[in-house]
Amino acid sequence: MGMGVYHGNDLRKITGGMKGRHVKVKRKYLTGRHPLNPTLGEKTEAKIVRVRGGNVKVKIKTASEANVYIPSQKKTVKAKVLKVIDNPSNRDLAKRGVVTRGAIIQTEVGKAVVTSRPGQDGVVNAVLVEGS
C-alpha cells in the first residue's frame, strides 16, 4: 500500500465560457486510500492512520469480536464473531470473509447484521437478527 488513490473530480467539463484555461493540478488533499478489507482473526487488530487535518482514523485489519445489540432485551453484549455468513453488497466479499457494513455475521449469540464501518470506524457494531 504505497501509492495513494486519487479521488479528485477533474473529469467534469468546466463551464461558463472558459477557454483553454489551465485547469487541473493534483493536490495532496485529493488523495484517498485503498480499502483495508477487514477479515476475521484470532484477535482484533487495528491500524491507526493519520488523515486530513491531523485527525486519526482507526481501521480494523482483523476482527475477533463484535458489540451486538439485542433489540428484545434492549442491551448490547460483546460476542465472539464465528464467521461471515453473507454480504449482500458483494458476494465476493462474503466468500473472502470480509467484514463490512451490512455484512451478516454469525456470533455466539446468533446471527447479526453489521451496522458500523469497521474499516473506517475501528469497531464492529452489529444488531442481532431476532428469530434466526
TORDREN-624016 format. One line per field, with one value per residue: residue number from 1; residue in one letter; x, y, z of N, C-alpha, C, O in turn. Coordinates in nm, 2 decimals, padded with zeros to 4 digits. Layout:
N
n NUM, ... $
res A, ... $
nc1 X, ... $
nc2 Y, ... $
nc3 Z, ... $
cac1 X, ... $
cac2 Y, ... $
cac3 Z, ... $
cc1 X, ... $
cc2 Y, ... $
cc3 Z, ... $
oc1 X, ... $
oc2 Y, ... $
oc3 Z, ... $
This chain:
132
n 1, 2, 3, 4, 5, 6, 7, 8, 9, 10, 11, 12, 13, 14, 15, 16, 17, 18, 19, 20, 21, 22, 23, 24, 25, 26, 27, 28, 29, 30, 31, 32, 33, 34, 35, 36, 37, 38, 39, 40, 41, 42, 43, 44, 45, 46, 47, 48, 49, 50, 51, 52, 53, 54, 55, 56, 57, 58, 59, 60, 61, 62, 63, 64, 65, 66, 67, 68, 69, 70, 71, 72, 73, 74, 75, 76, 77, 78, 79, 80, 81, 82, 83, 84, 85, 86, 87, 88, 89, 90, 91, 92, 93, 94, 95, 96, 97, 98, 99, 100, 101, 102, 103, 104, 105, 106, 107, 108, 109, 110, 111, 112, 113, 114, 115, 116, 117, 118, 119, 120, 121, 122, 123, 124, 125, 126, 127, 128, 129, 130, 131, 132 $
res M, G, M, G, V, Y, H, G, N, D, L, R, K, I, T, G, G, M, K, G, R, H, V, K, V, K, R, K, Y, L, T, G, R, H, P, L, N, P, T, L, G, E, K, T, E, A, K, I, V, R, V, R, G, G, N, V, K, V, K, I, K, T, A, S, E, A, N, V, Y, I, P, S, Q, K, K, T, V, K, A, K, V, L, K, V, I, D, N, P, S, N, R, D, L, A, K, R, G, V, V, T, R, G, A, I, I, Q, T, E, V, G, K, A, V, V, T, S, R, P, G, Q, D, G, V, V, N, A, V, L, V, E, G, S $
nc1 00.08, 00.16, 00.13, -00.10, -00.46, -00.61, -00.86, -00.97, -01.21, -01.18, -01.28, -01.49, -01.67, -01.55, -01.75, -01.91, -01.80, -01.52, -01.20, -00.95, -00.81, -00.58, -00.64, -00.62, -00.46, -00.31, -00.37, -00.25, -00.45, -00.65, -00.61, -00.69, -00.74, -00.65, -00.91, -00.92, -00.98, -01.15, -01.09, -01.18, -01.02, -00.79, -00.74, -00.85, -00.72, -00.59, -00.53, -00.38, -00.44, -00.32, -00.51, -00.66, -00.62, -00.49, -00.62, -00.71, -00.78, -00.92, -00.86, -00.98, -00.80, -00.81, -01.08, -01.22, -01.42, -01.75, -01.97, -02.27, -02.60, -02.90, -03.22, -03.47, -03.40, -03.30, -03.03, -02.67, -02.42, -02.09, -01.97, -01.82, -01.71, -01.79, -01.82, -01.84, -02.14, -02.29, -02.27, -02.45, -02.39, -02.18, -02.10, -01.85, -01.70, -01.82, -01.75, -01.47, -01.48, -01.49, -01.55, -01.78, -01.99, -02.33, -02.28, -02.36, -02.32, -02.21, -02.24, -02.16, -02.40, -02.59, -02.72, -02.62, -02.64, -02.40, -02.35, -02.17, -01.89, -01.63, -01.37, -01.35, -01.43, -01.32, -01.43, -01.65, -01.98, -02.30, -02.63, -02.85, -03.02, -03.33, -03.51, -03.37 $
nc2 -00.12, 00.14, 00.37, 00.65, 00.69, 00.85, 01.08, 01.30, 01.51, 01.58, 01.53, 01.65, 01.89, 02.21, 02.49, 02.80, 02.96, 02.93, 02.93, 02.73, 02.74, 02.68, 02.40, 02.17, 02.06, 01.82, 01.76, 01.71, 01.68, 01.56, 01.30, 00.95, 00.64, 00.29, 00.04, -00.12, -00.41, -00.56, -00.87, -01.18, -01.28, -01.42, -01.23, -00.89, -00.66, -00.34, -00.06, 00.25, 00.55, 00.85, 01.12, 01.37, 01.70, 01.63, 01.45, 01.12, 00.80, 00.50, 00.19, -00.13, -00.43, -00.71, -00.87, -01.00, -01.00, -00.86, -00.58, -00.66, -00.57, -00.64, -00.63, -00.72, -00.74, -00.50, -00.44, -00.44, -00.67, -00.81, -01.01, -01.31, -01.33, -01.57, -01.65, -01.51, -01.49, -01.39, -01.13, -00.89, -00.67, -00.75, -01.04, -01.15, -01.05, -01.17, -01.43, -01.41, -01.36, -01.10, -00.83, -00.60, -00.30, -00.39, -00.66, -01.00, -01.16, -01.45, -01.49, -01.56, -01.52, -01.54, -01.48, -01.17, -00.83, -00.62, -00.29, -00.08, 00.08, -00.11, -00.08, 00.19, 00.30, 00.15, -00.03, -00.30, -00.30, -00.45, -00.56, -00.79, -01.04, -01.11, -01.42, -01.60 $
nc3 00.00, -00.11, -00.29, -00.30, -00.35, -00.61, -00.57, -00.70, -00.86, -01.16, -01.40, -01.49, -01.71, -01.76, -01.71, -01.83, -02.03, -02.03, -02.17, -02.29, -02.05, -01.79, -01.60, -01.43, -01.13, -00.95, -00.61, -00.28, -00.09, -00.23, -00.24, -00.17, -00.01, -00.03, 00.03, 00.35, 00.37, 00.62, 00.79, 00.96, 01.26, 01.51, 01.71, 01.77, 01.55, 01.49, 01.28, 01.28, 01.12, 01.00, 00.90, 00.69, 00.82, 01.04, 01.19, 01.33, 01.20, 01.29, 01.17, 01.12, 01.09, 01.14, 01.29, 01.59, 01.78, 01.83, 01.91, 02.00, 01.96, 02.12, 02.03, 02.16, 02.43, 02.47, 02.51, 02.49, 02.40, 02.42, 02.18, 02.04, 01.71, 01.48, 01.21, 00.87, 00.73, 00.51, 00.26, 00.15, -00.01, -00.17, -00.31, -00.35, -00.14, 00.07, 00.03, 00.07, 00.33, 00.43, 00.66, 00.64, 00.65, 00.68, 00.64, 00.71, 01.00, 01.19, 01.52, 01.87, 02.01, 01.81, 01.47, 01.32, 01.19, 01.06, 01.16, 01.18, 01.03, 00.99, 00.86, 00.87, 01.11, 01.31, 01.48, 01.55, 01.52, 01.57, 01.50, 01.64, 01.46, 01.52, 01.59, 01.44 $
cac1 00.00, 00.25, 00.07, -00.24, -00.56, -00.65, -01.01, -01.01, -01.31, -01.15, -01.32, -01.61, -01.64, -01.55, -01.85, -01.90, -01.72, -01.38, -01.13, -00.81, -00.75, -00.51, -00.74, -00.60, -00.34, -00.34, -00.34, -00.23, -00.57, -00.74, -00.58, -00.77, -00.66, -00.71, -00.98, -00.85, -01.09, -01.12, -01.13, -01.19, -00.89, -00.79, -00.76, -00.88, -00.60, -00.63, -00.43, -00.41, -00.39, -00.33, -00.59, -00.66, -00.65, -00.42, -00.71, -00.68, -00.89, -00.88, -00.91, -00.97, -00.75, -00.87, -01.18, -01.25, -01.55, -01.84, -02.06, -02.40, -02.72, -03.01, -03.34, -03.57, -03.36, -03.25, -02.89, -02.56, -02.32, -01.97, -01.97, -01.71, -01.76, -01.75, -01.79, -01.92, -02.23, -02.32, -02.25, -02.55, -02.34, -02.09, -02.09, -01.71, -01.66, -01.87, -01.66, -01.34, -01.49, -01.46, -01.65, -01.81, -02.12, -02.43, -02.25, -02.43, -02.21, -02.25, -02.18, -02.20, -02.54, -02.67, -02.69, -02.63, -02.60, -02.30, -02.40, -02.07, -01.80, -01.51, -01.25, -01.35, -01.46, -01.23, -01.51, -01.76, -02.11, -02.40, -02.77, -02.90, -03.14, -03.41, -03.59, -03.29 $
cac2 00.00, 00.26, 00.49, 00.69, 00.67, 00.99, 01.09, 01.43, 01.51, 01.68, 01.48, 01.73, 01.99, 02.34, 02.57, 02.94, 03.03, 02.92, 02.89, 02.69, 02.78, 02.56, 02.36, 02.07, 02.04, 01.72, 01.80, 01.60, 01.66, 01.49, 01.15, 00.87, 00.52, 00.16, -00.01, -00.22, -00.51, -00.63, -01.01, -01.24, -01.33, -01.46, -01.11, -00.77, -00.58, -00.21, 00.02, 00.39, 00.62, 01.00, 01.16, 01.51, 01.78, 01.57, 01.36, 00.99, 00.71, 00.37, 00.10, -00.27, -00.52, -00.83, -00.86, -01.12, -00.98, -00.75, -00.54, -00.70, -00.51, -00.74, -00.55, -00.76, -00.72, -00.36, -00.43, -00.47, -00.76, -00.83, -01.15, -01.36, -01.35, -01.70, -01.64, -01.42, -01.57, -01.33, -00.99, -00.85, -00.57, -00.80, -01.18, -01.18, -01.01, -01.28, -01.55, -01.39, -01.34, -00.96, -00.77, -00.46, -00.26, -00.47, -00.80, -01.08, -01.24, -01.55, -01.46, -01.66, -01.50, -01.56, -01.40, -01.03, -00.75, -00.52, -00.16, 00.01, 00.06, -00.15, -00.02, 00.34, 00.34, 00.08, -00.10, -00.38, -00.30, -00.52, -00.58, -00.93, -01.07, -01.20, -01.53, -01.67 $
cac3 00.00, -00.11, -00.35, -00.26, -00.46, -00.65, -00.57, -00.75, -00.97, -01.26, -01.53, -01.53, -01.80, -01.70, -01.78, -01.81, -02.13, -02.01, -02.30, -02.28, -01.92, -01.72, -01.50, -01.33, -01.06, -00.85, -00.48, -00.18, -00.02, -00.31, -00.24, -00.09, 00.02, -00.07, 00.14, 00.43, 00.39, 00.75, 00.79, 01.09, 01.31, 01.65, 01.80, 01.69, 01.52, 01.43, 01.22, 01.30, 01.00, 01.01, 00.79, 00.67, 00.93, 01.15, 01.26, 01.31, 01.16, 01.33, 01.07, 01.17, 01.00, 01.17, 01.39, 01.66, 01.85, 01.79, 02.00, 01.94, 02.02, 02.12, 02.04, 02.25, 02.57, 02.47, 02.57, 02.40, 02.46, 02.34, 02.14, 01.95, 01.57, 01.44, 01.06, 00.79, 00.65, 00.37, 00.24, 00.04, -00.10, -00.27, -00.29, -00.34, -00.01, 00.16, 00.00, 00.13, 00.47, 00.47, 00.75, 00.61, 00.69, 00.61, 00.63, 00.81, 01.07, 01.29, 01.65, 01.97, 02.05, 01.70, 01.35, 01.34, 01.08, 01.10, 01.14, 01.18, 00.91, 01.06, 00.80, 00.89, 01.25, 01.41, 01.58, 01.48, 01.59, 01.50, 01.56, 01.63, 01.38, 01.60, 01.53, 01.35 $
cc1 00.09, 00.17, -00.07, -00.33, -00.61, -00.81, -01.06, -01.11, -01.27, -01.18, -01.44, -01.57, -01.65, -01.65, -01.82, -01.80, -01.57, -01.31, -00.99, -00.74, -00.69, -00.60, -00.69, -00.46, -00.38, -00.29, -00.33, -00.37, -00.68, -00.71, -00.67, -00.68, -00.73, -00.80, -00.90, -00.95, -01.07, -01.18, -01.14, -01.05, -00.90, -00.81, -00.79, -00.76, -00.65, -00.51, -00.47, -00.35, -00.42, -00.41, -00.59, -00.70, -00.58, -00.50, -00.66, -00.80, -00.84, -00.94, -00.88, -00.91, -00.81, -00.97, -01.21, -01.38, -01.62, -01.93, -02.20, -02.52, -02.84, -03.14, -03.44, -03.53, -03.31, -03.12, -02.79, -02.46, -02.20, -01.96, -01.86, -01.78, -01.71, -01.73, -01.88, -02.01, -02.26, -02.29, -02.33, -02.49, -02.25, -02.06, -01.94, -01.66, -01.70, -01.78, -01.53, -01.35, -01.46, -01.58, -01.67, -01.95, -02.23, -02.40, -02.32, -02.33, -02.28, -02.18, -02.22, -02.35, -02.64, -02.63, -02.70, -02.59, -02.51, -02.35, -02.29, -01.98, -01.66, -01.38, -01.24, -01.36, -01.38, -01.31, -01.62, -01.88, -02.21, -02.53, -02.81, -03.02, -03.22, -03.49, -03.51, -03.24 $
cc2 00.13, 00.38, 00.52, 00.67, 00.81, 00.99, 01.23, 01.42, 01.61, 01.63, 01.57, 01.84, 02.13, 02.43, 02.72, 03.01, 03.02, 02.87, 02.86, 02.74, 02.66, 02.53, 02.28, 02.06, 01.93, 01.78, 01.69, 01.57, 01.58, 01.34, 01.08, 00.75, 00.40, 00.11, -00.12, -00.32, -00.59, -00.78, -01.06, -01.29, -01.37, -01.34, -00.99, -00.68, -00.45, -00.15, 00.17, 00.47, 00.77, 01.04, 01.31, 01.59, 01.73, 01.48, 01.22, 00.90, 00.57, 00.27, -00.04, -00.35, -00.66, -00.81, -01.00, -01.12, -00.86, -00.71, -00.56, -00.64, -00.61, -00.66, -00.59, -00.73, -00.57, -00.35, -00.48, -00.57, -00.78, -00.98, -01.19, -01.38, -01.48, -01.71, -01.54, -01.51, -01.52, -01.19, -00.94, -00.75, -00.63, -00.95, -01.22, -01.16, -01.12, -01.40, -01.54, -01.36, -01.20, -00.90, -00.63, -00.43, -00.34, -00.62, -00.87, -01.18, -01.34, -01.52, -01.57, -01.65, -01.52, -01.48, -01.25, -00.96, -00.64, -00.38, -00.05, -00.01, 00.02, -00.09, 00.13, 00.37, 00.26, 00.00, -00.18, -00.38, -00.37, -00.53, -00.72, -00.94, -01.17, -01.31, -01.60, -01.80 $
cc3 00.00, -00.16, -00.30, -00.38, -00.49, -00.65, -00.62, -00.86, -01.07, -01.40, -01.58, -01.63, -01.73, -01.78, -01.77, -01.91, -02.11, -02.14, -02.26, -02.16, -01.86, -01.61, -01.39, -01.26, -00.95, -00.71, -00.38, -00.11, -00.10, -00.32, -00.14, -00.05, -00.02, 00.05, 00.22, 00.46, 00.52, 00.74, 00.94, 01.13, 01.46, 01.74, 01.71, 01.68, 01.45, 01.37, 01.23, 01.19, 01.03, 00.88, 00.78, 00.79, 01.05, 01.24, 01.25, 01.28, 01.21, 01.24, 01.13, 01.06, 01.02, 01.29, 01.46, 01.73, 01.80, 01.91, 01.94, 02.02, 02.01, 02.14, 02.15, 02.40, 02.59, 02.54, 02.46, 02.47, 02.36, 02.31, 02.04, 01.81, 01.52, 01.29, 00.99, 00.71, 00.51, 00.37, 00.12, -00.06, -00.21, -00.23, -00.27, -00.20, 00.09, 00.15, 00.07, 00.28, 00.52, 00.55, 00.71, 00.66, 00.61, 00.60, 00.74, 00.87, 01.17, 01.42, 01.75, 02.01, 01.93, 01.58, 01.38, 01.21, 01.13, 01.06, 01.13, 01.05, 00.97, 01.00, 00.82, 01.03, 01.35, 01.51, 01.50, 01.57, 01.51, 01.57, 01.53, 01.54, 01.46, 01.53, 01.43, 01.41 $
oc1 00.09, 00.16, -00.15, -00.28, -00.66, -00.87, -01.17, -01.11, -01.33, -01.12, -01.48, -01.45, -01.74, -01.64, -01.73, -01.73, -01.50, -01.37, -00.91, -00.62, -00.74, -00.64, -00.71, -00.36, -00.47, -00.18, -00.41, -00.40, -00.79, -00.78, -00.73, -00.56, -00.85, -00.76, -00.83, -01.01, -00.99, -01.29, -01.12, -00.98, -01.01, -00.88, -00.76, -00.70, -00.73, -00.40, -00.58, -00.23, -00.52, -00.37, -00.52, -00.79, -00.61, -00.46, -00.58, -00.91, -00.73, -01.06, -00.78, -00.96, -00.86, -00.93, -01.21, -01.45, -01.57, -01.96, -02.24, -02.53, -02.87, -03.17, -03.49, -03.62, -03.28, -03.09, -02.82, -02.42, -02.21, -01.96, -01.82, -01.89, -01.58, -01.62, -01.98, -01.96, -02.25, -02.28, -02.29, -02.53, -02.24, -02.00, -01.91, -01.57, -01.63, -01.75, -01.47, -01.25, -01.40, -01.70, -01.58, -02.02, -02.22, -02.49, -02.34, -02.27, -02.39, -02.05, -02.31, -02.41, -02.76, -02.52, -02.79, -02.51, -02.54, -02.40, -02.32, -02.00, -01.58, -01.29, -01.14, -01.29, -01.36, -01.25, -01.67, -01.89, -02.20, -02.53, -02.80, -03.11, -03.19, -03.52, -03.56, -03.17 $
oc2 00.20, 00.48, 00.43, 00.64, 00.87, 00.92, 01.27, 01.32, 01.72, 01.67, 01.55, 01.88, 02.15, 02.43, 02.76, 03.10, 03.11, 02.78, 02.94, 02.77, 02.55, 02.61, 02.31, 02.07, 01.95, 01.83, 01.59, 01.46, 01.55, 01.26, 01.13, 00.76, 00.40, 00.14, -00.19, -00.32, -00.68, -00.80, -00.98, -01.35, -01.36, -01.35, -00.99, -00.64, -00.46, -00.17, 00.20, 00.46, 00.81, 01.01, 01.38, 01.56, 01.77, 01.44, 01.19, 00.93, 00.53, 00.26, -00.07, -00.36, -00.72, -00.74, -01.10, -01.22, -00.77, -00.79, -00.50, -00.67, -00.66, -00.62, -00.50, -00.71, -00.53, -00.26, -00.55, -00.54, -00.75, -01.06, -01.10, -01.43, -01.51, -01.76, -01.50, -01.59, -01.60, -01.12, -00.96, -00.75, -00.58, -00.98, -01.31, -01.23, -01.15, -01.47, -01.63, -01.35, -01.18, -00.91, -00.54, -00.51, -00.35, -00.70, -00.82, -01.26, -01.31, -01.53, -01.65, -01.74, -01.52, -01.42, -01.21, -01.01, -00.57, -00.36, 00.06, -00.11, 00.11, -00.05, 00.18, 00.47, 00.31, -00.03, -00.13, -00.44, -00.36, -00.51, -00.77, -00.86, -01.28, -01.29, -01.66, -01.88 $
oc3 00.10, -00.09, -00.26, -00.49, -00.40, -00.73, -00.59, -00.94, -01.08, -01.50, -01.69, -01.64, -01.66, -01.90, -01.71, -01.87, -02.17, -02.21, -02.22, -02.16, -01.87, -01.52, -01.27, -01.33, -00.88, -00.70, -00.39, -00.08, -00.05, -00.39, -00.05, -00.06, -00.05, 00.17, 00.15, 00.57, 00.52, 00.70, 01.03, 01.05, 01.52, 01.84, 01.59, 01.77, 01.36, 01.41, 01.20, 01.16, 01.08, 00.77, 00.86, 00.86, 01.17, 01.35, 01.16, 01.33, 01.17, 01.22, 01.18, 00.95, 00.92, 01.39, 01.39, 01.75, 01.74, 01.99, 01.85, 02.14, 01.90, 02.26, 02.22, 02.48, 02.70, 02.62, 02.36, 02.58, 02.24, 02.40, 01.96, 01.80, 01.52, 01.25, 01.05, 00.62, 00.41, 00.48, 00.01, -00.18, -00.32, -00.12, -00.19, -00.15, 00.19, 00.25, 00.12, 00.34, 00.62, 00.51, 00.73, 00.72, 00.49, 00.57, 00.85, 00.80, 01.22, 01.42, 01.72, 02.05, 01.96, 01.58, 01.45, 01.13, 01.22, 00.95, 01.08, 00.99, 01.00, 01.07, 00.79, 01.08, 01.47, 01.61, 01.40, 01.67, 01.38, 01.69, 01.42, 01.55, 01.47, 01.41, 01.34, 01.35 $
